[in-house]
Amino acid sequence: MNTGSDGSGEVVVASDGAADGAPDGTSADGARDERGLGSKAPEFIKARRALHVSWQVGVFVVGLAVVAAGIVMLPLPGPGWVVIFGGMAIWATEFVWAQLVLRWTKRKVTEAAQRALDPAVRRRNIVLTSIGLVIVVALVGVYVWKFGVVMPWKIKDQ
């Protein structure tokens, strides 16, 4: 952005057409972009301190329950990481630290997706996957050759 005077004593700000914010949440001059950070609670709740604190406690407890359920789902069947990020999103409605964590996570996921679309990386991943499949097929083949295929149930007894 350029600033100057139009001759009438007023400062004129001219945009160079580029976006003013960087993807990492910093503005062009390196200052942190604070847009959208903070509580998303309704105004009547934010206006009363006791109500707002109890609102924050409630949001924290609900978010904690969702994150805990996601952690339990990591080793068990279920969408563990999705539920954990859902709990973080609940926290992000009220807490700046959670909003910053979600912004950082979104930025890292976007960067990883861009790297995964790179043709050289895709080619490398295809080669590594093919090598891994060949190794697994060879190991299964050796196991079947050595021990044979034995079904865990008895078909003749039924």
RAFENUR-V281707 format. One record per residue. N is the residue number from 1. SS is DSSP state (alpha for helix, beta for strand, coil for the rest). OMEGA is omega as a letter, one per 30 degrees, with the letter a starting at -180 (none if undefined). BURIAL is 1 if it has 24 or more other C-alpha atoms within 12 Angstrom, else 0. Layout:
n & ss & omega & burial
N & SS & OMEGA & BURIAL
N & SS & OMEGA & BURIAL
This chain:
n & ss & omega & burial
1 & coil & l & 0
2 & beta & l & 0
3 & beta & l & 0
4 & beta & a & 0
5 & beta & l & 0
6 & coil & l & 0
7 & coil & a & 0
8 & coil & l & 0
9 & coil & l & 0
10 & coil & l & 0
11 & beta & a & 0
12 & beta & l & 0
13 & beta & l & 0
14 & beta & l & 0
15 & coil & l & 0
16 & coil & l & 0
17 & coil & l & 0
18 & coil & l & 0
19 & coil & a & 0
20 & coil & a & 0
21 & beta & l & 0
22 & coil & a & 0
23 & coil & a & 0
24 & coil & l & 0
25 & coil & l & 1
26 & beta & l & 0
27 & beta & a & 0
28 & coil & a & 0
29 & coil & l & 0
30 & coil & l & 0
31 & coil & a & 0
32 & beta & l & 0
33 & coil & a & 0
34 & coil & l & 0
35 & coil & l & 0
36 & coil & l & 0
37 & coil & l & 0
38 & coil & a & 0
39 & coil & l & 1
40 & coil & a & 0
41 & coil & l & 1
42 & coil & a & 0
43 & alpha & a & 0
44 & alpha & l & 0
45 & alpha & l & 0
46 & alpha & a & 0
47 & coil & a & 0
48 & coil & a & 0
49 & alpha & a & 0
50 & alpha & l & 0
51 & alpha & a & 0
52 & alpha & l & 0
53 & alpha & l & 0
54 & alpha & l & 0
55 & alpha & l & 1
56 & alpha & l & 1
57 & alpha & l & 0
58 & alpha & l & 0
59 & alpha & l & 1
60 & alpha & a & 1
61 & alpha & l & 0
62 & alpha & l & 1
63 & alpha & l & 1
64 & alpha & l & 1
65 & alpha & l & 0
66 & alpha & l & 1
67 & alpha & l & 1
68 & alpha & l & 0
69 & alpha & l & 1
70 & alpha & l & 1
71 & alpha & l & 0
72 & alpha & a & 0
73 & alpha & l & 0
74 & alpha & l & 0
75 & alpha & a & 0
76 & coil & l & 0
77 & coil & l & 0
78 & coil & a & 0
79 & coil & a & 0
80 & alpha & a & 0
81 & alpha & l & 0
82 & alpha & a & 0
83 & alpha & l & 1
84 & alpha & l & 1
85 & alpha & l & 1
86 & alpha & l & 1
87 & alpha & l & 1
88 & alpha & l & 1
89 & alpha & l & 1
90 & alpha & l & 1
91 & alpha & a & 1
92 & alpha & l & 1
93 & coil & a & 1
94 & coil & a & 1
95 & coil & a & 1
96 & alpha & a & 0
97 & alpha & l & 0
98 & alpha & l & 1
99 & alpha & l & 1
100 & alpha & l & 1
101 & alpha & l & 0
102 & alpha & l & 1
103 & alpha & a & 1
104 & alpha & a & 0
105 & alpha & l & 0
106 & alpha & l & 0
107 & alpha & a & 0
108 & alpha & l & 0
109 & alpha & l & 0
110 & alpha & l & 0
111 & alpha & l & 0
112 & alpha & l & 0
113 & alpha & l & 0
114 & alpha & l & 0
115 & alpha & a & 0
116 & alpha & l & 0
117 & coil & l & 0
118 & coil & a & 0
119 & alpha & a & 0
120 & alpha & l & 0
121 & alpha & l & 0
122 & alpha & l & 0
123 & alpha & l & 0
124 & alpha & a & 0
125 & alpha & l & 0
126 & alpha & l & 0
127 & alpha & a & 0
128 & alpha & l & 0
129 & alpha & l & 0
130 & alpha & l & 0
131 & alpha & l & 0
132 & alpha & l & 0
133 & alpha & l & 0
134 & alpha & l & 0
135 & alpha & l & 0
136 & alpha & l & 0
137 & alpha & l & 0
138 & alpha & l & 0
139 & alpha & l & 0
140 & alpha & l & 0
141 & alpha & l & 0
142 & alpha & l & 0
143 & alpha & a & 0
144 & alpha & l & 0
145 & alpha & a & 0
146 & alpha & a & 0
147 & alpha & a & 0
148 & coil & l & 0
149 & coil & l & 0
150 & coil & l & 0
151 & coil & a & 0
152 & coil & l & 0
153 & coil & a & 0
154 & coil & a & 0
155 & coil & a & 0
156 & coil & a & 0
157 & coil & a & 0
158 & coil & none & 0
